């Protein structure tokens, strides 16, 4: 590997890391806004079915936005960033469930995490399409 290839690999890794952080912060802030501020705190055992449905619809939109932002920043490193973001969602869900900081059954928490991961993937795809369209329009 030449020095130029090593530099490019490092830049791609650094960009993917920055994009992952930006995507995760976007997801965390927007989902906190949705679940804690707009919906008044979402708890499986205490929230009404209407609140759970709204949270189930709006929270994946937060993940979609996180994936979109991440893809815009990461450029060609978008899929490593999306994979890392998905791994963070998995790790956080595992931590929250295993420490009983969430009150839903395993199937509920696992499907919520799966919905977030799917939304990150869709957001990453959409962000890539948007970025490519902008580049074509500038050319």
C-alpha positions as a printed NumPy array, in Angstrom:
array([[  0.   ,   0.   ,   0.   ],
       [  1.4  ,   3.362,  -0.956],
       [  1.363,   6.416,   1.243],
       [ -1.396,   7.976,  -0.877],
       [ -3.619,   4.908,  -0.47 ],
       [ -3.033,   4.938,   3.279],
       [ -3.936,   8.609,   3.468],
       [ -7.117,   8.03 ,   1.454],
       [ -8.09 ,   5.1  ,   3.687],
       [ -7.504,   7.202,   6.803],
       [ -9.571,  10.07 ,   5.374],
       [-12.402,   7.684,   4.487],
       [-12.328,   6.191,   7.998],
       [-12.256,   9.634,   9.636],
       [-15.136,  10.831,   7.461],
       [-17.159,   7.716,   8.29 ],
       [-16.524,   8.3  ,  12.005],
       [-17.568,  11.966,  11.825],
       [-20.65 ,  10.998,   9.809],
       [-21.55 ,   8.295,  12.328],
       [-21.302,  10.75 ,  15.217],
       [-23.405,  13.324,  13.355],
       [-26.017,  10.711,  12.468],
       [-26.162,   9.383,  16.026],
       [-26.45 ,  12.857,  17.535],
       [-29.225,  13.667,  15.05 ],
       [-31.052,  10.457,  15.952],
       [-30.609,  10.975,  19.7  ],
       [-31.691,  14.612,  19.747],
       [-34.68 ,  14.221,  17.449],
       [-35.938,  11.032,  19.125],
       [-35.625,  12.719,  22.534],
       [-37.604,  15.661,  21.174],
       [-40.289,  13.334,  19.808],
       [-40.558,  10.885,  22.704],
       [-39.893,  13.06 ,  25.74 ],
       [-41.073,  16.53 ,  24.698],
       [-43.795,  16.078,  22.099],
       [-45.222,  12.801,  23.422],
       [-44.574,  13.471,  27.11 ],
       [-42.368,  10.444,  27.731],
       [-42.962,   7.093,  26.079],
       [-43.161,   4.001,  28.325],
       [-44.445,   0.634,  27.163],
       [-46.262,  -0.057,  30.453],
       [-47.687,   3.449,  30.968],
       [-48.252,   5.087,  27.569],
       [-51.548,   4.855,  25.773],
       [-51.745,   2.819,  22.572],
       [-52.064,   6.084,  20.6  ],
       [-48.794,   7.386,  22.064],
       [-47.041,   4.074,  21.345],
       [-48.271,   4.17 ,  17.736],
       [-47.128,   7.776,  17.298],
       [-43.738,   6.925,  18.792],
       [-43.544,   3.895,  16.505],
       [-44.15 ,   6.106,  13.476],
       [-42.143,   9.189,  14.417],
       [-39.046,   7.655,  16.   ],
       [-38.012,   5.759,  12.838],
       [-38.287,   9.09 ,  10.994],
       [-35.639,  10.367,  13.399],
       [-33.417,   7.421,  12.445],
       [-34.116,   8.073,   8.764],
       [-32.966,  11.651,   9.267],
       [-29.865,  10.42 ,  11.101],
       [-29.001,   8.08 ,   8.228],
       [-29.636,  10.84 ,   5.695],
       [-27.364,  13.326,   7.504],
       [-24.715,  10.655,   7.946],
       [-24.763,   9.804,   4.23 ],
       [-24.467,  13.458,   3.237],
       [-21.373,  13.852,   5.383],
       [-19.761,  10.481,   4.666],
       [-20.022,  10.533,   0.885],
       [-18.505,   7.298,  -0.424],
       [-17.962,   6.091,   3.159],
       [-21.727,   6.113,   3.777],
       [-22.218,   2.366,   4.211],
       [-19.482,   1.918,   6.832],
       [-21.047,   4.878,   8.655],
       [-24.516,   3.307,   8.39 ],
       [-23.181,  -0.029,   9.655],
       [-21.534,   1.673,  12.625],
       [-24.686,   3.646,  13.358],
       [-26.69 ,   0.405,  13.232],
       [-24.209,  -1.259,  15.589],
       [-24.617,   1.654,  18.015],
       [-28.406,   1.247,  17.922],
       [-27.993,  -2.467,  18.642],
       [-25.555,  -1.833,  21.499],
       [-27.735,   0.859,  23.054],
       [-30.867,  -1.28 ,  22.845],
       [-29.029,  -4.242,  24.377],
       [-27.719,  -2.044,  27.197],
       [-31.081,  -0.427,  27.91 ],
       [-32.898,  -3.776,  27.915],
       [-30.319,  -5.663,  29.969],
       [-30.199,  -2.911,  32.617],
       [-34.016,  -2.67 ,  32.639],
       [-33.989,   1.015,  31.689],
       [-36.801,   0.249,  29.254],
       [-40.007,  -1.458,  30.315],
       [-41.069,  -3.199,  27.117],
       [-40.801,  -6.919,  26.45 ],
       [-37.874,  -8.159,  24.387],
       [-39.922,  -8.49 ,  21.189],
       [-41.027,  -4.855,  21.493],
       [-37.562,  -3.427,  22.129],
       [-35.941,  -5.63 ,  19.459],
       [-38.512,  -4.641,  16.844],
       [-38.069,  -0.98 ,  17.745],
       [-34.307,  -1.342,  17.218],
       [-34.875,  -3.201,  13.933],
       [-37.173,  -0.398,  12.733],
       [-34.507,   2.173,  13.581],
       [-31.827,   0.192,  11.742],
       [-34.04 ,  -0.198,   8.68 ],
       [-34.769,   3.532,   8.76 ],
       [-31.022,   4.296,   8.948],
       [-30.477,   2.135,   5.852],
       [-33.286,   3.88 ,   3.956],
       [-32.02 ,   7.286,   5.107],
       [-28.501,   6.393,   3.973],
       [-29.792,   5.321,   0.566],
       [-31.879,   8.512,   0.248],
       [-28.965,  10.679,   1.351],
       [-26.721,   9.088,  -1.253],
       [-29.32 ,   9.649,  -4.   ],
       [-29.763,  13.262,  -2.915],
       [-26.005,  13.89 ,  -2.842],
       [-25.562,  12.338,  -6.301],
       [-28.425,  14.402,  -7.735],
       [-26.88 ,  17.595,  -6.345],
       [-23.508,  16.707,  -7.831],
       [-25.093,  16.038, -11.239],
       [-26.98 ,  19.333, -11.156],
       [-23.731,  21.222, -10.438],
       [-21.921,  19.59 , -13.355]])
